[in-house]
Amino acid sequence: MVDATNRVMIELSRRASVKGAGHSIGTNRISLMCESIGISTSKNAFPFDIPFSGVISGESASMVMDLGSARKEITLTGKIYEQEITKHRGGDETEAVTVKLTSYEIAQMLHSYVDSSFVHEDQNISKLIILIPSRADNNYEYRNTTDETGHINVTPDTPLEDLPLIPFHFANRSYDVTSWSFGHTKKTFDYFKNTDDEIQGIRGFVSSFSTDIAGAETPHIGFNMTFIQSTTLVSDLINTTF
């Protein structure tokens, strides 16, 4: 299993446009030390009562209008510590800049990023990555394969710390997807093999970000962040093309 020290990261739009540079897992990403992660999925469905249903059958009934949409929101709470930040604006890997920032600098930077627009790739936060342990592959079978990282042989008794990692997302495994569906699940449940692999993660935007600088916590700064899953066709086109 690949040892990913940082299990929660936010990614900048710029990473999508930096091609073939051999960047590391931390390039154009910021790690978050989370104490709690809340995930909320709210389905948009509208129930309405059927008139006279109780008169006919002796039991009233309701119907629901399912629009096939939902709001997906992730709230993160934790602390910001000083860390190395690697920024890459494209081109050769030698152009990457790595610097260790204090917790205060990282908090300031994150506030400025949330305040930015999607057209600024080096500032726009476009993805949230949460790595979770996984036993089953895309077909609900225990993971059992050999690749460049070695042999993966998962059983019902494999400890959580020894399981391969996959990114949390809202997709379904291929086993659950009907043949006529356009759902994309081919690589979504692939496990994390190399530290320079691209990670599916959750696309969206940070709707709110707050920090708490308290004397007792210094130099570690408490934070609260709300991330909403979304896709903007215009921003995706810009961030992957330029």
KEKE-3310 file (N, C-alpha, C; in steps of 0.2 Angstrom, whole numbers, plus 5000, padded with zeros to 4 digits):
npx = (5004:5003:5010:5002:5004:4997:4980:4969:4967:4967:4965:4972:4966:4976:4984:4978:4981:4994:5004:5012:5024:5029:5025:5024:5014:5011:5011:5004:4994:4986:4988:4977:4974:4963:4950:4937:4926:4912:4899:4886:4872:4859:4844:4835:4819:4801:4788:4770:4753:4741:4725:4710:4714:4714:4701:4697:4705:4706:4718:4728:4739:4755:4764:4780:4790:4804:4818:4831:4842:4854:4860:4877:4887:4902:4909:4923:4933:4947:4964:4977:4993:5011:5018:5026:5024:5021:5022:5018:5018:5018:5027:5044:5049:5058:5054:5046:5041:5046:5042:5042:5029:5022:5009:5001:5003:4998:4985:4981:4984:4974:4962:4963:4963:4950:4943:4946:4943:4937:4944:4957:4969:4980:4976:4963:4953:4948:4946:4943:4951:4949:4956:4952:4951:4950:4941:4934:4933:4929:4919:4913:4922:4934:4950:4963:4977:4992:5004:5015:5018:5018:5010:4993:4982:4968:4957:4942:4947:4958:4967:4962:4973:4981:4975:4972:4971:4957:4950:4937:4921:4906:4901:4895:4899:4903:4896:4884:4879:4868:4867:4863:4866:4875:4884:4900:4912:4923:4937:4935:4935:4948:4963:4974:4990:5003:5013:5013:5002:4987:4972:4955:4945:4934:4926:4923:4919:4925:4914:4913:4925:4933:4944:4952:4961:4969:4976:4979:4980:4990:5005:4996:4982:4965:4952:4937:4929:4919:4914:4907:4901:4902:4900:4907:4905:4912:4923:4930:4934:4942:4952:4958:4963:4971)
npy = (4994:5011:5024:5037:5051:5062:5063:5071:5084:5099:5105:5115:5123:5125:5113:5104:5109:5107:5097:5082:5085:5077:5080:5080:5072:5083:5094:5109:5108:5108:5102:5097:5096:5087:5086:5083:5077:5081:5075:5079:5074:5080:5076:5081:5080:5080:5078:5074:5074:5062:5065:5060:5047:5040:5038:5028:5017:5016:5020:5033:5040:5045:5053:5055:5067:5064:5072:5068:5075:5081:5090:5091:5092:5096:5097:5103:5102:5107:5109:5121:5119:5123:5120:5113:5121:5117:5125:5125:5132:5127:5119:5114:5103:5109:5122:5122:5129:5127:5130:5133:5137:5147:5143:5154:5161:5151:5151:5164:5163:5154:5160:5171:5163:5158:5169:5172:5170:5158:5160:5162:5151:5148:5151:5147:5136:5120:5107:5094:5082:5067:5053:5037:5020:5005:4990:4983:4981:4989:4980:4974:4965:4957:4966:4960:4959:4961:4973:4987:4991:4980:4966:4965:4959:4958:4954:4949:4951:4960:4972:4989:4999:4993:4992:4997:5014:5024:5038:5048:5050:5053:5043:5028:5010:5000:4988:4992:5001:5003:4996:5005:5017:5033:5035:5038:5027:5020:5022:5027:5019:5014:5010:5020:5021:5026:5040:5050:5049:5055:5060:5056:5063:5076:5087:5105:5119:5130:5136:5143:5148:5149:5155:5153:5161:5159:5162:5151:5141:5145:5141:5134:5135:5135:5129:5131:5124:5124:5114:5113:5101:5102:5106:5116:5120:5130:5134:5122:5120:5130:5128:5116:5118:5130)
npz = (5000:4996:5005:5011:5019:5021:5022:5019:5007:4998:4982:4969:4954:4945:4945:4936:4924:4922:4914:4912:4921:4931:4944:4962:4975:4983:4975:4970:4980:4996:5012:5025:5042:5049:5062:5062:5050:5041:5031:5020:5011:5002:4996:4982:4981:4979:4989:4987:4992:4988:4982:4989:4991:5003:5005:4995:4997:5011:5016:5017:5004:4997:4984:4976:4968:4960:4955:4952:4957:4969:4984:4988:5002:5011:5027:5036:5050:5059:5062:5057:5053:5051:5036:5021:5005:4989:4973:4956:4940:4928:4914:4915:4929:4936:4938:4948:4964:4981:4998:5015:5025:5038:5050:5051:5039:5030:5033:5030:5016:5012:5015:5005:4994:4994:4992:4979:4961:4949:4937:4940:4940:4949:4961:4963:4972:4968:4970:4982:4991:4999:5007:5009:5017:5008:5004:4994:4976:4960:4956:4968:4973:4983:4984:4974:4967:4957:4955:4951:4964:4971:4979:4981:4992:4998:5012:5022:5035:5034:5042:5044:5043:5034:5022:5004:4998:4993:4984:4993:4986:4976:4967:4960:4961:4947:4947:4952:4942:4929:4912:4903:4908:4909:4918:4925:4930:4928:4932:4945:4956:4957:4966:4976:4969:4966:4973:4964:4957:4948:4957:4958:4967:4974:4965:4965:4975:4988:5000:5012:5024:5039:5052:5068:5078:5092:5108:5116:5107:5098:5090:5081:5071:5072:5061:5051:5037:5023:5010:4994:4982:4965:4947:4935:4919:4911:4919:4921:4908:4905:4915:4912:4899:4898)
capx = (5000:5006:5009:5000:5004:4991:4974:4964:4970:4963:4969:4971:4965:4982:4987:4975:4984:5002:5004:5019:5029:5031:5024:5023:5007:5009:5011:4998:4989:4987:4986:4973:4974:4956:4948:4931:4923:4905:4897:4879:4869:4852:4840:4829:4813:4795:4782:4763:4748:4736:4718:4705:4717:4712:4693:4697:4709:4706:4725:4731:4745:4758:4769:4786:4793:4811:4821:4837:4847:4855:4866:4882:4891:4907:4911:4929:4935:4953:4970:4982:5000:5015:5020:5029:5019:5025:5018:5020:5015:5018:5034:5048:5048:5063:5051:5042:5044:5044:5043:5039:5025:5019:5002:4998:5004:4994:4978:4980:4983:4968:4957:4964:4961:4943:4941:4947:4939:4939:4949:4964:4971:4985:4972:4956:4952:4943:4945:4944:4953:4949:4958:4949:4953:4945:4942:4931:4935:4923:4914:4912:4926:4940:4955:4968:4981:4999:5006:5022:5019:5018:5004:4988:4978:4963:4952:4938:4951:4964:4967:4961:4979:4984:4971:4974:4967:4954:4947:4930:4917:4899:4900:4893:4903:4901:4891:4877:4877:4864:4870:4861:4868:4880:4888:4907:4915:4929:4943:4934:4937:4955:4966:4980:4996:5009:5012:5012:4995:4981:4967:4948:4943:4927:4926:4918:4921:4924:4908:4915:4931:4934:4949:4952:4968:4968:4982:4981:4981:4995:5005:4992:4976:4959:4949:4931:4928:4913:4915:4901:4902:4899:4904:4906:4908:4917:4929:4933:4937:4948:4958:4961:4966:4976)
capy = (5000:5017:5027:5044:5054:5067:5060:5076:5089:5103:5105:5121:5122:5125:5106:5101:5111:5106:5091:5078:5088:5073:5083:5075:5072:5089:5100:5113:5105:5110:5097:5099:5091:5087:5083:5080:5078:5080:5074:5079:5073:5081:5074:5086:5077:5084:5073:5078:5069:5060:5067:5054:5040:5037:5036:5022:5011:5016:5022:5039:5039:5051:5052:5060:5069:5064:5076:5066:5079:5082:5094:5087:5097:5093:5102:5101:5106:5105:5114:5122:5118:5125:5115:5115:5121:5117:5128:5124:5136:5123:5119:5109:5102:5114:5128:5122:5132:5124:5135:5131:5143:5147:5142:5161:5162:5147:5153:5170:5161:5150:5166:5174:5158:5157:5176:5172:5168:5152:5161:5162:5144:5147:5153:5144:5129:5117:5100:5091:5075:5063:5046:5032:5013:5001:4982:4980:4985:4991:4974:4972:4959:4959:4968:4955:4960:4963:4979:4990:4993:4974:4962:4968:4953:4960:4949:4953:4952:4964:4978:4996:5002:4989:4992:5002:5020:5027:5045:5048:5053:5051:5039:5021:5005:4998:4983:4995:5005:4999:4996:5011:5023:5037:5036:5036:5023:5015:5022:5030:5015:5012:5012:5025:5016:5030:5046:5056:5048:5059:5058:5059:5068:5079:5094:5109:5125:5132:5141:5147:5146:5153:5153:5155:5162:5160:5162:5144:5137:5147:5143:5130:5139:5131:5131:5127:5124:5121:5113:5110:5098:5106:5106:5122:5119:5135:5134:5116:5121:5135:5126:5110:5120:5135)
capz = (5000:4996:5012:5010:5025:5021:5019:5017:5004:4994:4976:4965:4947:4941:4944:4930:4917:4923:4911:4911:4924:4936:4950:4968:4978:4986:4971:4970:4984:5003:5016:5030:5047:5051:5068:5060:5043:5040:5024:5020:5005:5003:4989:4980:4980:4982:4990:4988:4994:4983:4985:4990:4991:5009:5004:4991:5000:5018:5018:5012:5000:4994:4978:4976:4961:4960:4950:4951:4959:4976:4986:4992:5006:5016:5032:5039:5056:5061:5064:5052:5055:5046:5031:5015:5000:4982:4968:4950:4936:4921:4911:4918:4936:4940:4939:4954:4970:4987:5003:5021:5027:5045:5050:5050:5032:5026:5035:5026:5009:5011:5014:4999:4988:4994:4990:4972:4956:4945:4931:4942:4942:4954:4967:4964:4975:4963:4972:4989:4991:5006:5005:5014:5016:5004:5003:4988:4970:4956:4955:4974:4974:4987:4980:4974:4961:4958:4951:4952:4971:4975:4978:4985:4994:5004:5015:5027:5041:5033:5046:5041:5041:5029:5016:5000:4999:4987:4986:4994:4980:4976:4962:4962:4958:4941:4948:4953:4937:4923:4905:4899:4912:4907:4924:4924:4936:4926:4936:4951:4962:4957:4973:4975:4968:4967:4976:4959:4953:4949:4961:4956:4972:4974:4962:4968:4978:4995:5001:5018:5027:5045:5056:5075:5081:5100:5112:5119:5101:5094:5083:5077:5070:5071:5055:5048:5030:5020:5003:4990:4976:4959:4941:4931:4913:4909:4923:4919:4901:4906:4920:4909:4893:4898)
cpx = (5004:5005:5008:4999:4998:4985:4968:4968:4965:4968:4967:4970:4971:4985:4984:4978:4992:5002:5011:5025:5032:5030:5023:5016:5006:5009:5004:4992:4991:4984:4982:4973:4967:4954:4941:4929:4916:4903:4889:4877:4861:4849:4835:4823:4807:4789:4775:4758:4743:4729:4714:4708:4715:4704:4693:4699:4709:4713:4727:4738:4748:4763:4774:4788:4801:4814:4828:4843:4848:4860:4870:4887:4896:4909:4917:4931:4942:4958:4974:4989:5005:5017:5023:5024:5023:5020:5022:5016:5015:5026:5037:5047:5053:5060:5047:5045:5041:5046:5039:5036:5023:5012:4998:4997:4999:4987:4976:4979:4977:4962:4957:4962:4953:4940:4942:4942:4941:4944:4956:4966:4975:4982:4966:4956:4947:4942:4946:4945:4953:4950:4955:4951:4948:4946:4940:4933:4928:4917:4912:4915:4932:4946:4961:4971:4988:5001:5013:5023:5019:5011:4999:4983:4974:4958:4948:4942:4957:4963:4966:4968:4983:4981:4973:4969:4963:4951:4939:4926:4910:4896:4898:4898:4899:4895:4884:4875:4874:4868:4869:4863:4874:4885:4895:4910:4921:4935:4942:4936:4944:4958:4972:4986:5002:5008:5011:5006:4991:4975:4960:4946:4936:4928:4921:4921:4920:4919:4910:4921:4932:4940:4949:4959:4967:4975:4984:4982:4987:5001:5000:4985:4970:4955:4942:4930:4922:4914:4909:4903:4898:4903:4902:4909:4913:4923:4933:4937:4943:4954:4961:4964:4971:4981)
cpy = (5006:5021:5035:5047:5058:5064:5065:5082:5093:5105:5112:5119:5121:5118:5103:5103:5110:5099:5088:5081:5083:5076:5078:5076:5079:5095:5103:5110:5108:5105:5100:5094:5092:5083:5080:5082:5076:5080:5074:5078:5074:5080:5079:5082:5080:5080:5078:5072:5068:5061:5060:5047:5036:5034:5029:5016:5011:5018:5027:5037:5045:5049:5057:5061:5070:5067:5074:5070:5079:5087:5091:5092:5093:5098:5099:5105:5103:5110:5115:5123:5121:5119:5118:5115:5121:5120:5127:5128:5133:5123:5113:5109:5107:5120:5128:5126:5129:5129:5132:5138:5142:5145:5149:5162:5158:5149:5159:5168:5158:5155:5169:5170:5158:5164:5176:5170:5162:5153:5162:5155:5143:5149:5149:5137:5125:5109:5098:5084:5072:5056:5042:5025:5010:4994:4980:4985:4987:4986:4971:4965:4962:4961:4963:4956:4962:4968:4981:4991:4986:4970:4964:4962:4955:4955:4953:4954:4957:4970:4984:4999:4999:4989:4998:5008:5021:5034:5044:5052:5051:5047:5032:5016:5003:4992:4986:4999:5001:5001:5003:5018:5026:5038:5034:5033:5019:5016:5025:5026:5012:5014:5016:5021:5020:5037:5052:5054:5054:5056:5061:5064:5070:5086:5098:5116:5126:5137:5145:5144:5151:5150:5156:5155:5164:5159:5155:5140:5139:5143:5139:5134:5134:5134:5128:5129:5121:5120:5110:5107:5101:5105:5112:5121:5124:5135:5128:5116:5125:5132:5120:5112:5125:5134)
cpz = (5000:5002:5010:5017:5026:5018:5017:5013:4999:4988:4972:4958:4943:4940:4938:4924:4917:4920:4911:4915:4930:4943:4956:4970:4981:4982:4969:4974:4991:5007:5022:5036:5051:5057:5067:5053:5043:5033:5024:5013:5005:4996:4988:4977:4983:4983:4990:4989:4988:4985:4984:4990:4998:5009:5000:4994:5007:5021:5014:5009:4998:4988:4979:4969:4962:4954:4948:4952:4967:4978:4990:4995:5011:5020:5035:5044:5058:5063:5058:5055:5050:5042:5025:5009:4993:4977:4961:4945:4929:4919:4915:4926:4940:4941:4945:4960:4976:4993:5009:5024:5034:5045:5049:5042:5028:5027:5030:5018:5007:5010:5008:4993:4988:4991:4982:4967:4952:4939:4933:4945:4948:4961:4969:4967:4971:4965:4979:4988:4998:5004:5011:5012:5012:5004:4996:4982:4966:4955:4962:4976:4979:4983:4980:4967:4963:4953:4953:4960:4975:4974:4984:4986:5000:5006:5020:5033:5040:5038:5042:5039:5036:5022:5011:5000:4992:4989:4987:4988:4981:4970:4964:4958:4952:4942:4949:4947:4931:4917:4902:4902:4909:4913:4923:4930:4935:4931:4943:4957:4962:4964:4971:4975:4969:4969:4970:4955:4954:4953:4959:4961:4971:4971:4965:4970:4985:4996:5007:5021:5033:5049:5063:5077:5088:5103:5114:5113:5097:5095:5079:5077:5069:5065:5054:5041:5028:5012:4999:4984:4970:4953:4937:4924:4910:4913:4922:4912:4902:4910:4917:4902:4893:4904)
residu = (MET:VAL:ASP:ALA:THR:ASN:ARG:VAL:MET:ILE:GLU:LEU:SER:ARG:ARG:ALA:SER:VAL:LYS:GLY:ALA:GLY:HIS:SER:ILE:GLY:THR:ASN:ARG:ILE:SER:LEU:MET:CYS:GLU:SER:ILE:GLY:ILE:SER:THR:SER:LYS:ASN:ALA:PHE:PRO:PHE:ASP:ILE:PRO:PHE:SER:GLY:VAL:ILE:SER:GLY:GLU:SER:ALA:SER:MET:VAL:MET:ASP:LEU:GLY:SER:ALA:ARG:LYS:GLU:ILE:THR:LEU:THR:GLY:LYS:ILE:TYR:GLU:GLN:GLU:ILE:THR:LYS:HIS:ARG:GLY:GLY:ASP:GLU:THR:GLU:ALA:VAL:THR:VAL:LYS:LEU:THR:SER:TYR:GLU:ILE:ALA:GLN:MET:LEU:HIS:SER:TYR:VAL:ASP:SER:SER:PHE:VAL:HIS:GLU:ASP:GLN:ASN:ILE:SER:LYS:LEU:ILE:ILE:LEU:ILE:PRO:SER:ARG:ALA:ASP:ASN:ASN:TYR:GLU:TYR:ARG:ASN:THR:THR:ASP:GLU:THR:GLY:HIS:ILE:ASN:VAL:THR:PRO:ASP:THR:PRO:LEU:GLU:ASP:LEU:PRO:LEU:ILE:PRO:PHE:HIS:PHE:ALA:ASN:ARG:SER:TYR:ASP:VAL:THR:SER:TRP:SER:PHE:GLY:HIS:THR:LYS:LYS:THR:PHE:ASP:TYR:PHE:LYS:ASN:THR:ASP:ASP:GLU:ILE:GLN:GLY:ILE:ARG:GLY:PHE:VAL:SER:SER:PHE:SER:THR:ASP:ILE:ALA:GLY:ALA:GLU:THR:PRO:HIS:ILE:GLY:PHE:ASN:MET:THR:PHE:ILE:GLN:SER:THR:THR:LEU:VAL:SER:ASP:LEU:ILE:ASN:THR:THR:PHE)
# end
